Amino acid sequence: MGERERGWDEDELLRLMDVRPAGPGRYAAPAHGASERNVVEAGQLLADAVVAASKEIPGQRVLSASMVFSRAARHDAGIEVELDVPHNGRTYSTVQARVTQDDVLRCAGLILMGSGCDDFLGSTAPMPDVPLPRRPFERPGMDVHGREIRVVDDAYDWDPRKVGPPEIHVWTRFADAPKAAYLHTALMTQSITHWTIAAALRPHAGYSEAMAHETISTGIAQAAIAYHEDVDVTRWLLYTTRVVYTGRGTTQSEGRVYGEDGRLAASYSVHGMIRPFARGRSPDPATAL
């Protein structure tokens, strides 16, 4: 009899992303366990590295993080984050991160840490004027108990006949506040890679997110995020993702995260893969990108 699949809730996301010290410059994340699709989301791996860097240099906060996702990681095995700090300064610090599983490199990134400074100048890109939908978003495989998602204009749609502009606006919030600021940051980060592929497919009749991993091969190859303001994930956050290019088997998006008060909390970019499966090759969620 197979292992029973573990459910997804806010506590489980935090258990996976609140990496634990495992030696000098090393941190470990536990396995989630059996899962219908045995692939760890790119945003979760990036969040693991952000939490590790926050614990490695506790006197500074993460200012930006970028990661290249070279090979998929699985839910049924633990993950290790290896850090190198080539520069630890009073104002800025540089952290290199390698995420491995079974001693195989899965992704690598660069994290910029920084000390605080009082504001003396300030400006921000304005928040889009989009409503908070009444109806919660429900989609198999994306439900996380304790996390509420609402998609503007039902833009995340699996109907290949429904077309629209290459953008998606999504409101999210969590039921409970994590114990540390960097865990708020991790929960926010985990979602930035959710929306690019669906936004890229929206303008194209005959294609939808429902085809991902089934008839078309999709994945996140690279993500970068800059953190501007602290967030409280128990209050509404607006993710606004717009795809600026799709072609040659790739897609590129630009995105922002706003607090419900209009403050710009983060800005991000995501590079994705969209291509047909190679002839004669079955979809395999554990293969390399």
C-alpha positions as CSV (number, residue, x, y, z in Angstrom):
1,M,0.0,0.0,0.0
2,G,1.5,3.4,-1.0
3,E,2.3,6.2,1.3
4,R,-0.7,8.4,2.1
5,E,-0.4,11.9,0.5
6,R,0.1,14.7,3.0
7,G,-2.3,17.6,2.8
8,W,-1.3,21.2,2.1
9,D,-1.8,23.9,4.6
10,E,-0.1,27.1,5.8
11,D,1.7,25.1,8.6
12,E,3.1,22.7,6.0
13,L,4.4,25.4,3.8
14,L,6.2,26.9,6.7
15,R,7.5,23.5,7.8
16,L,9.1,23.1,4.4
17,M,10.5,26.6,4.0
18,D,11.7,27.3,7.6
19,V,15.0,25.5,6.9
20,R,17.0,24.2,9.8
21,P,20.8,24.6,10.4
22,A,22.6,21.4,9.3
23,G,26.3,22.5,9.7
24,P,28.4,25.5,8.8
25,G,26.7,27.3,5.9
26,R,24.3,24.4,5.4
27,Y,20.5,24.2,6.0
28,A,18.0,21.4,5.5
29,A,14.4,21.3,4.5
30,P,12.3,18.2,5.2
31,A,10.4,16.2,2.6
32,H,6.8,16.9,2.1
33,G,6.1,13.3,1.2
34,A,3.9,11.6,-1.4
35,S,2.3,14.1,-3.8
36,E,0.2,13.7,-6.9
37,R,2.7,15.8,-8.9
38,N,6.1,15.0,-7.4
39,V,7.8,18.4,-8.2
40,V,8.7,21.2,-5.8
41,E,7.6,24.6,-7.0
42,A,10.3,27.0,-8.0
43,G,9.0,29.7,-5.6
44,Q,9.4,27.3,-2.7
45,L,13.0,26.6,-3.5
46,L,13.7,30.3,-3.8
47,A,12.0,30.9,-0.5
48,D,14.1,28.1,1.1
49,A,17.3,30.0,0.1
50,V,15.9,33.3,1.3
51,V,15.1,31.9,4.8
52,A,18.6,30.3,4.9
53,A,20.3,33.6,4.1
54,S,18.2,35.4,6.7
55,K,19.4,32.9,9.3
56,E,23.0,33.0,8.1
57,I,23.2,36.9,8.4
58,P,20.5,37.7,11.1
59,G,21.5,41.3,11.4
60,Q,20.4,42.2,7.8
61,R,17.4,41.6,5.7
62,V,17.1,40.2,2.2
63,L,17.0,42.9,-0.4
64,S,16.9,40.8,-3.5
65,A,17.2,37.1,-4.6
66,S,17.6,35.4,-7.9
67,M,17.8,31.7,-8.8
68,V,18.2,29.5,-11.9
69,F,16.3,26.3,-11.7
70,S,18.4,23.7,-13.5
71,R,16.8,20.5,-12.4
72,A,13.5,19.6,-10.7
73,A,13.4,18.7,-7.0
74,R,11.0,16.1,-5.6
75,H,8.5,16.3,-2.8
76,D,9.4,12.9,-1.4
77,A,13.0,13.7,-0.4
78,G,14.6,16.3,1.7
79,I,16.4,19.4,0.4
80,E,19.7,21.0,1.4
81,V,20.7,24.7,1.0
82,E,24.4,25.3,0.9
83,L,25.5,28.9,1.4
84,D,28.8,30.8,0.7
85,V,29.2,34.4,1.9
86,P,31.9,36.0,-0.3
87,H,31.2,39.4,1.2
88,N,29.7,40.3,4.6
89,G,29.7,44.0,5.0
90,R,28.1,46.6,7.2
91,T,25.8,47.9,4.5
92,Y,25.5,45.0,2.0
93,S,26.4,41.3,2.0
94,T,26.5,38.8,-0.8
95,V,25.3,35.2,-0.4
96,Q,25.6,32.5,-2.9
97,A,23.1,29.6,-2.6
98,R,23.1,26.1,-3.9
99,V,20.0,23.9,-3.5
100,T,20.7,20.2,-3.7
101,Q,18.8,17.0,-3.3
102,D,20.4,13.5,-3.2
103,D,23.7,15.3,-3.7
104,V,22.6,16.6,-7.1
105,L,22.4,20.4,-7.8
106,R,18.8,21.5,-8.4
107,C,19.2,25.2,-8.5
108,A,21.6,28.0,-7.7
109,G,21.1,31.6,-6.8
110,L,22.5,34.9,-5.5
111,I,21.1,36.8,-2.6
112,L,21.7,40.4,-1.6
113,M,21.4,41.3,2.1
114,G,21.4,44.7,3.5
115,S,21.3,46.8,6.7
116,G,18.4,49.1,7.5
117,C,18.2,52.8,6.6
118,D,15.7,55.5,7.5
119,D,13.7,56.8,4.5
120,F,14.7,60.3,3.3
121,L,13.4,59.9,-0.3
122,G,10.5,57.9,-1.5
123,S,8.5,57.1,-4.6
124,T,6.7,54.0,-6.0
125,A,4.9,52.7,-9.1
126,P,1.2,53.1,-8.5
127,M,-0.9,50.1,-7.6
128,P,-3.3,48.9,-10.4
129,D,-6.9,49.7,-9.8
130,V,-8.3,46.2,-9.7
131,P,-11.1,44.9,-7.5
132,L,-11.0,42.3,-4.9
133,P,-13.3,39.5,-6.3
134,R,-16.0,38.1,-4.1
135,R,-15.5,34.5,-5.1
136,P,-12.4,32.6,-3.7
137,F,-10.2,30.8,-6.2
138,E,-10.4,27.1,-6.1
139,R,-8.3,24.9,-8.3
140,P,-7.3,21.2,-7.7
141,G,-3.6,21.0,-6.8
142,M,-3.4,24.7,-5.7
143,D,-5.6,24.5,-2.6
144,V,-3.7,25.4,0.6
145,H,-5.7,25.4,3.8
146,G,-5.2,28.7,5.5
147,R,-4.4,30.6,2.3
148,E,-7.1,32.5,0.4
149,I,-6.6,33.3,-3.2
150,R,-8.9,35.5,-5.4
151,V,-8.2,35.9,-9.1
152,V,-9.4,39.1,-10.8
153,D,-11.7,38.5,-13.8
154,D,-11.3,34.7,-13.4
155,A,-8.1,35.1,-15.5
156,Y,-6.5,31.8,-14.4
157,D,-8.8,29.7,-16.5
158,W,-8.4,26.1,-17.8
159,D,-10.9,26.7,-20.7
160,P,-8.7,26.9,-23.9
161,R,-11.5,28.8,-25.6
162,K,-11.2,31.7,-23.2
163,V,-8.7,34.3,-24.3
164,G,-7.5,37.6,-22.8
165,P,-4.4,39.8,-22.3
166,P,-1.2,38.2,-21.1
167,E,-1.6,39.3,-17.5
168,I,-3.1,38.0,-14.2
169,H,-3.9,39.9,-11.1
170,V,-4.2,37.8,-7.9
171,W,-5.1,38.7,-4.3
172,T,-3.8,36.4,-1.5
173,R,-3.7,36.3,2.2
174,F,-3.0,33.8,5.0
175,A,-5.0,33.0,8.1
176,D,-2.2,33.1,10.6
177,A,0.9,35.3,11.0
178,P,4.3,33.4,11.0
179,K,6.6,34.0,14.0
180,A,9.4,35.8,12.0
181,A,9.5,38.5,9.4
182,Y,11.6,36.3,7.1
183,L,8.8,33.7,7.1
184,H,6.3,36.4,5.9
185,T,8.8,37.1,3.1
186,A,9.1,33.4,2.4
187,L,5.3,32.9,2.1
188,M,5.1,35.9,-0.2
189,T,8.0,34.6,-2.3
190,Q,6.6,31.2,-2.8
191,S,3.7,32.5,-5.0
192,I,5.7,34.6,-7.5
193,T,6.2,31.7,-9.8
194,H,2.6,30.6,-9.9
195,W,1.2,32.9,-12.6
196,T,3.6,33.4,-15.5
197,I,2.8,30.3,-17.5
198,A,-1.0,30.9,-17.3
199,A,-0.6,34.5,-18.2
200,A,1.5,33.6,-21.2
201,L,-1.1,31.2,-22.5
202,R,-4.1,33.5,-22.1
203,P,-3.9,35.3,-25.5
204,H,-3.6,32.0,-27.4
205,A,-6.9,30.2,-28.3
206,G,-6.7,26.5,-28.0
207,Y,-4.2,26.6,-25.1
208,S,-4.6,26.8,-21.3
209,E,-2.9,26.0,-18.1
210,A,-4.7,22.7,-18.0
211,M,-2.3,21.4,-20.7
212,A,0.8,22.1,-18.6
213,H,2.7,18.9,-17.9
214,E,0.2,17.0,-20.0
215,T,0.4,18.0,-23.7
216,I,2.9,20.8,-23.4
217,S,6.1,21.0,-21.4
218,T,6.2,24.0,-19.0
219,G,8.4,25.0,-16.1
220,I,10.1,27.9,-14.4
221,A,13.8,28.3,-15.4
222,Q,14.7,31.5,-13.6
223,A,13.2,33.9,-11.1
224,A,14.4,37.2,-9.5
225,I,12.7,39.3,-6.8
226,A,13.6,42.6,-5.1
227,Y,12.1,43.2,-1.7
228,H,11.0,46.8,-1.0
229,E,8.7,46.8,2.1
230,D,8.0,44.4,4.9
231,V,4.8,42.5,4.5
232,D,2.1,41.0,6.7
233,V,0.8,38.0,4.9
234,T,-2.4,38.0,7.0
235,R,-3.5,41.1,5.0
236,W,-4.3,41.1,1.4
237,L,-1.4,41.1,-1.1
238,L,-1.9,41.9,-4.8
239,Y,0.3,40.0,-7.2
240,T,0.2,41.6,-10.7
241,T,1.9,39.6,-13.4
242,R,2.3,40.7,-17.0
243,V,4.0,38.6,-19.7
244,V,6.2,40.8,-21.9
245,Y,7.4,38.1,-24.3
246,T,6.5,34.6,-25.4
247,G,8.3,32.8,-28.2
248,R,11.1,30.3,-29.1
249,G,10.0,28.0,-26.3
250,T,10.3,30.7,-23.6
251,T,8.2,33.3,-21.8
252,Q,9.2,36.3,-19.7
253,S,7.0,38.1,-17.2
254,E,7.3,41.2,-15.0
255,G,5.5,41.4,-11.7
256,R,4.8,43.4,-8.6
257,V,3.4,42.7,-5.1
258,Y,1.4,45.4,-3.4
259,G,0.0,45.6,0.1
260,E,-3.6,46.3,0.5
261,D,-2.6,49.9,1.5
262,G,-1.0,50.4,-1.9
263,R,2.6,50.1,-0.8
264,L,4.9,48.3,-3.3
265,A,6.2,45.4,-1.3
266,A,8.2,43.6,-4.0
267,S,8.9,43.5,-7.7
268,Y,9.9,40.3,-9.6
269,S,10.6,38.8,-13.0
270,V,10.2,35.2,-14.1
271,H,11.6,33.3,-17.1
272,G,9.6,30.3,-18.1
273,M,9.6,27.4,-20.5
274,I,6.7,26.6,-22.9
275,R,7.3,24.0,-25.6
276,P,5.9,20.8,-27.0
277,F,7.0,17.5,-25.6
278,A,9.7,15.8,-27.7
279,R,8.2,13.2,-30.0
280,G,7.9,9.8,-28.4
281,R,8.6,11.2,-24.9
282,S,6.0,10.9,-22.2
283,P,5.5,13.7,-19.7
284,D,7.9,13.2,-16.8
285,P,7.6,15.6,-13.9
286,A,11.1,14.8,-12.5
287,T,13.1,15.5,-15.6
288,A,15.5,18.4,-15.9
289,L,14.3,21.6,-17.5
